């Protein structure tokens, strides 16, 4: 109950910060007072982008968030959070919740690099670093996707190499 209450309070505080958002198109909104882009919502999820992003950054950050929606990560994260609330006493469920969130973020990062090519690695990494510097370390909104674990994600982006087709065939 405490975990659900804390989550609800965090979500309400976040929604209060989104009062002055401007709709860009469809389900994409620009906001002034958010430290990093994120996806929020269950049934009609919305993508919130920081209004300070450059046009180039906005392109690949938007693609990253759209990958979350395409893969239905927002539903998986919500269900895993419910499992965490029920099994709050189990350290393995906590580990699964945290690690699955990190895996979702890195997977979307890799998909963006694969789509746009290696030439955006530096700019994308710089964006991740700037989001990490602006984000307060105590923020926790478990149902919204935000930028987390920037150091590991930057290393993953810079070291990412598209696997060869023969590797996939061999693994299958």
C-alpha positions as CSV (number, residue, x, y, z in Angstrom):
1,X,0.0,0.0,0.0
2,X,2.8,2.4,0.8
3,X,4.5,1.7,-2.5
4,X,1.3,2.3,-4.4
5,X,0.7,5.5,-2.4
6,X,4.2,6.8,-3.1
7,X,3.8,6.0,-6.8
8,X,0.5,7.8,-6.9
9,X,2.0,10.9,-5.2
10,X,5.0,10.8,-7.6
11,X,2.6,10.5,-10.6
12,X,0.5,13.4,-9.4
13,X,3.6,15.6,-8.9
14,X,4.7,14.8,-12.4
15,X,1.3,15.6,-13.8
16,X,1.4,19.0,-12.1
17,X,4.7,19.7,-13.9
18,X,3.0,18.9,-17.2
19,X,0.4,21.6,-16.9
20,X,1.9,23.9,-19.6
21,X,2.6,21.3,-22.2
22,X,2.1,22.0,-25.9
23,X,0.8,19.3,-28.3
24,X,3.3,18.9,-31.1
25,X,1.2,16.3,-33.0
26,X,-0.8,13.1,-32.3
27,X,0.4,11.9,-28.8
28,X,3.6,13.9,-28.7
29,X,3.9,16.9,-26.4
30,X,6.6,19.5,-25.6
31,X,7.1,20.5,-22.0
32,X,9.4,23.1,-20.4
33,X,9.9,21.7,-16.9
34,X,10.9,18.1,-17.4
35,X,14.5,17.0,-17.1
36,X,14.2,14.2,-19.7
37,X,11.8,12.8,-22.3
38,X,9.5,10.0,-21.2
39,X,6.3,8.0,-22.0
40,X,3.4,8.1,-19.7
41,X,0.0,6.5,-19.7
42,X,-1.6,3.1,-20.0
43,X,-4.5,3.2,-22.5
44,X,-3.5,6.4,-24.4
45,X,0.2,6.8,-23.7
46,X,1.7,10.1,-24.5
47,X,5.3,11.0,-25.3
48,X,6.6,14.1,-23.5
49,X,9.7,15.7,-24.9
50,X,11.8,18.5,-23.4
51,X,11.3,21.8,-25.3
52,X,15.1,22.4,-25.0
53,X,15.9,19.6,-27.5
54,X,17.4,20.5,-30.8
55,X,15.7,19.4,-34.0
56,X,18.3,16.6,-34.5
57,X,18.1,15.4,-30.9
58,X,14.3,15.4,-31.1
59,X,14.3,13.1,-34.1
60,X,16.2,10.2,-32.5
61,X,14.8,10.8,-29.0
62,X,11.3,10.7,-30.4
63,X,12.2,7.5,-32.2
64,X,13.5,6.0,-28.9
65,X,10.2,6.8,-27.2
66,X,8.2,5.4,-30.1
67,X,10.0,2.1,-29.8
68,X,8.8,1.9,-26.2
69,X,5.2,2.4,-27.5
70,X,5.6,-0.1,-30.4
71,X,6.9,-2.8,-28.0
72,X,4.2,-2.0,-25.4
73,X,6.9,-1.4,-22.8
74,X,4.5,0.9,-20.9
75,X,2.1,-2.0,-20.3
76,X,5.0,-4.4,-19.3
77,X,6.4,-1.9,-16.9
78,X,3.0,-1.3,-15.3
79,X,2.4,-5.0,-14.9
80,X,5.8,-5.5,-13.4
81,X,5.2,-2.6,-11.0
82,X,2.0,-4.3,-9.9
83,X,3.9,-7.5,-9.3
84,X,6.5,-5.5,-7.3
85,X,3.7,-4.0,-5.2
86,X,2.4,-7.5,-4.4
87,X,5.8,-9.1,-3.8
88,X,7.5,-6.0,-2.3
89,X,9.3,-8.2,0.2
90,X,11.0,-10.3,-2.5
91,X,14.5,-9.0,-3.5
92,X,14.3,-11.0,-6.7
93,X,11.2,-9.2,-7.9
94,X,12.9,-5.8,-7.1
95,X,15.9,-7.0,-9.2
96,X,13.7,-8.1,-12.0
97,X,11.8,-4.8,-12.0
98,X,15.0,-2.7,-12.1
99,X,16.9,-4.9,-14.6
100,X,13.9,-5.2,-17.0
101,X,13.6,-1.4,-17.0
102,X,17.3,-1.0,-17.9
103,X,17.0,-3.7,-20.6
104,X,14.0,-1.9,-22.1
105,X,16.0,1.4,-22.3
106,X,19.1,-0.2,-23.7
107,X,17.1,-2.2,-26.3
108,X,15.4,1.0,-27.5
109,X,18.8,2.8,-27.6
110,X,20.2,0.0,-29.8
111,X,17.1,0.1,-32.1
112,X,17.7,3.9,-32.6
113,X,21.4,3.4,-33.4
114,X,20.5,0.5,-35.8
115,X,18.0,2.7,-37.6
116,X,20.0,6.0,-37.8
117,X,23.5,4.5,-38.1
118,X,26.7,4.8,-36.1
119,X,27.2,8.5,-36.9
120,X,24.6,9.5,-34.3
121,X,26.4,7.7,-31.4
122,X,28.2,10.7,-30.2
123,X,25.2,13.1,-30.3
124,X,22.9,10.5,-28.8
125,X,25.4,9.8,-26.0
126,X,25.7,13.6,-25.3
127,X,21.9,13.8,-25.0
128,X,21.8,10.9,-22.5
129,X,24.5,12.6,-20.5
130,X,22.8,16.0,-20.5
131,X,19.5,14.3,-19.4
132,X,21.3,12.5,-16.5
133,X,22.9,15.8,-15.3
134,X,19.5,17.6,-15.2
135,X,17.6,14.8,-13.5
136,X,17.4,14.8,-9.7
137,X,18.8,11.5,-8.3
138,X,15.8,11.0,-6.0
139,X,13.1,11.1,-8.7
140,X,11.1,7.9,-9.0
141,X,8.0,7.6,-11.2
142,X,7.7,3.8,-11.7
143,X,5.0,3.8,-14.3
144,X,6.6,6.5,-16.6
145,X,9.6,5.8,-18.7
146,X,12.4,8.2,-18.2
147,X,16.1,8.2,-18.8
148,X,18.0,6.1,-16.2
149,X,21.4,4.5,-15.7
150,X,23.1,7.0,-18.1
151,X,26.6,5.6,-17.6
152,X,25.8,2.1,-18.6
153,X,23.5,3.3,-21.5
154,X,26.2,5.5,-22.9
155,X,28.8,2.7,-22.8
156,X,26.2,0.4,-24.5
157,X,25.5,3.0,-27.2
158,X,29.2,3.7,-27.9
159,X,30.1,0.0,-28.1
160,X,27.0,-1.1,-30.0
161,X,27.6,-3.1,-33.2
162,X,24.8,-4.5,-35.2
163,X,25.0,-8.3,-35.0
164,X,25.7,-10.1,-38.3
165,X,22.9,-12.1,-39.9
166,X,25.0,-15.3,-39.6
167,X,25.1,-14.9,-35.8
168,X,21.3,-14.8,-35.6
169,X,21.0,-17.8,-37.9
170,X,23.5,-19.7,-35.8
171,X,21.7,-18.9,-32.5
172,X,18.4,-20.0,-33.9
